[in-house]
């Protein structure tokens, strides 16, 4: 009798084992091939404290001595904005793409930061579609209910701003100098990011 019970338990264990193995394998495949699954995993890691922006606790200061060259961006409304027109404002620039999991993962935190600062007339957000494909990026933003202003480049871009790596985020001070630059995903919901921008905006 005990042999039968043991055999039944063993059979059941193998069934459960196969189920868990199957689920694990499916999850791994999703993480390998699905942008959404990868983004979801990275976003989860952000929520437990990883991927924090590399913002120094030291007093805010520019990390570049001179302003960036003038760069032009085109909005979804067709209007062009140039960095030279934004002097006197703090400018948050993020380069991203819909197919990039780390980009997608950090977007909710950027949108959260934008919502906190959108009424501040001294701060401007430029969320730049690196693929320059509004037909793809606009529906993505709408589906996610992101309210950030969407742009694409309207000319050349200096490597100081973005250099073959996305996501890349740069914050310019009111003189157009780089005050923060990060390649790779970060959680911009971190209070340090808000404090940093508000200090620059004074």
C-alpha positions in Angstrom: 0.0 0.0 0.0 2.8 2.4 1.0 4.5 1.6 -2.4 1.4 2.7 -4.3 1.1 5.9 -2.3 4.8 6.6 -2.9 4.4 5.9 -6.6 1.3 8.2 -6.7 3.2 11.0 -4.9 6.2 10.6 -7.1 4.0 10.8 -10.2 2.3 13.9 -8.8 5.7 15.5 -8.0 6.9 15.0 -11.6 3.7 16.6 -12.9 4.2 19.6 -10.7 7.9 19.7 -11.5 7.0 19.7 -15.2 4.5 22.4 -14.7 7.0 24.7 -12.9 9.7 23.9 -15.5 7.3 24.7 -18.3 6.3 28.0 -16.6 9.9 28.9 -16.0 10.8 28.1 -19.6 7.9 30.2 -20.9 8.9 33.1 -18.7 12.5 32.9 -19.9 11.3 32.9 -23.5 9.1 36.0 -22.8 12.1 37.8 -21.3 14.3 37.0 -24.2 11.8 37.9 -27.0 9.3 40.3 -25.6 10.0 44.0 -25.2 7.1 44.3 -22.8 8.2 41.4 -20.6 11.8 42.8 -20.4 10.5 46.3 -19.6 8.2 44.9 -16.9 11.1 43.0 -15.3 13.3 46.1 -15.3 10.5 48.3 -14.0 10.0 45.9 -11.2 13.7 46.1 -10.3 13.4 49.9 -10.2 10.6 49.7 -7.7 12.8 47.7 -5.3 15.6 50.3 -5.4 17.8 49.4 -8.4 18.4 51.6 -11.4 18.6 54.8 -9.4 19.8 57.9 -11.3 23.4 58.8 -10.7 22.7 62.1 -9.0 25.3 63.3 -6.6 24.5 64.5 -3.1 26.9 67.4 -3.7 25.6 70.9 -4.5 24.2 71.1 -8.0 26.7 72.3 -10.6 27.2 71.9 -14.4 29.5 69.0 -15.4 30.3 70.8 -18.7 32.0 74.2 -18.8 30.3 75.4 -22.1 26.8 75.2 -23.4 25.9 72.5 -25.9 25.8 73.5 -29.6 22.4 74.4 -30.8 20.1 71.4 -31.5 16.7 71.4 -33.1 13.8 69.2 -32.2 10.4 68.8 -34.0 7.3 68.2 -32.0 4.3 66.2 -33.1 2.6 69.4 -34.0 5.3 70.1 -36.6 6.8 73.0 -34.7 10.5 73.2 -34.1 12.2 74.0 -30.8 15.9 74.8 -30.6 18.1 74.6 -27.5 19.1 78.2 -28.1 15.5 79.2 -27.5 15.4 77.5 -24.2 18.2 79.4 -22.4 17.0 80.4 -19.0 15.1 77.1 -18.6 16.2 73.7 -17.2 15.8 71.2 -20.0 15.2 67.4 -19.4 16.0 65.5 -22.6 15.4 61.8 -22.9 16.2 59.7 -26.0 14.2 56.5 -26.3 12.5 54.0 -28.7 9.5 51.8 -28.5 11.5 48.6 -29.1 14.0 49.3 -26.3 13.0 47.5 -23.0 15.1 49.7 -20.7 13.6 52.8 -22.4 10.0 51.5 -21.9 10.8 50.5 -18.3 11.9 54.0 -17.3 9.1 55.9 -19.1 6.5 55.6 -16.2 9.0 57.2 -13.9 9.8 60.0 -16.4 6.1 60.7 -16.8 5.7 60.8 -13.1 8.5 63.4 -12.9 6.9 65.4 -15.7 3.5 65.4 -14.0 5.2 66.9 -10.9 6.9 69.6 -12.9 4.7 70.4 -15.9 3.3 73.6 -14.3 6.9 74.9 -13.6 7.6 77.4 -16.4 11.3 77.1 -15.8 11.5 73.4 -16.7 11.1 71.9 -20.2 10.8 68.2 -21.1 11.9 66.9 -24.5 11.1 63.2 -24.9 12.8 62.3 -28.1 11.8 59.4 -30.3 15.3 58.1 -31.5 13.6 56.4 -34.5 11.9 59.6 -35.6 8.7 57.6 -36.1 5.7 59.4 -34.7 3.4 56.8 -36.3 4.7 54.3 -33.8 5.7 56.4 -30.8 2.5 58.5 -30.6 0.1 55.5 -30.3 2.5 53.9 -27.8 2.4 57.1 -25.6 -1.4 57.3 -25.9 -1.8 53.6 -25.0 0.3 54.0 -21.9 -1.5 57.3 -21.0 1.8 59.2 -21.0 1.4 63.0 -21.1 5.0 64.0 -21.8 5.7 66.1 -24.9 7.0 64.0 -27.8 9.7 65.1 -30.2 12.2 63.9 -32.8 15.5 65.4 -33.9 15.2 68.0 -36.6 19.0 68.0 -37.4 22.3 66.7 -36.2 23.0 66.0 -32.6 26.3 66.3 -30.7 27.7 63.1 -29.2 27.7 64.9 -25.8 23.9 64.6 -25.9 23.5 61.0 -27.2 26.1 58.6 -28.6 24.7 55.3 -29.9 23.1 54.3 -26.6 19.5 54.5 -25.5 17.9 55.3 -23.2 20.1 58.4 -22.6 18.9 61.2 -20.4 20.6 64.7 -20.2 19.5 67.6 -18.0 20.7 71.0 -19.0 21.0 73.9 -16.6 19.6 77.4 -17.4 22.8 78.3 -19.3 22.4 75.3 -21.6 25.3 73.4 -19.9 25.1 69.7 -19.1 24.3 69.2 -15.4 23.4 65.5 -15.6 24.0 62.8 -18.1 23.1 59.2 -17.9 23.2 56.3 -20.4 20.9 53.5 -19.4 17.7 53.2 -17.6 17.0 55.0 -14.3 14.1 55.5 -11.9 13.3 59.2 -12.2 10.5 58.9 -9.6 13.4 59.0 -7.1 13.0 62.2 -5.0 16.6 63.0 -5.8 15.7 63.7 -9.4 12.9 66.1 -8.5 15.1 67.9 -5.9 18.0 68.1 -8.5 15.8 69.8 -11.1 14.2 72.2 -8.7 17.7 73.3 -7.5 18.7 73.9 -11.1 15.5 75.9 -11.7 16.0 78.4 -8.8 
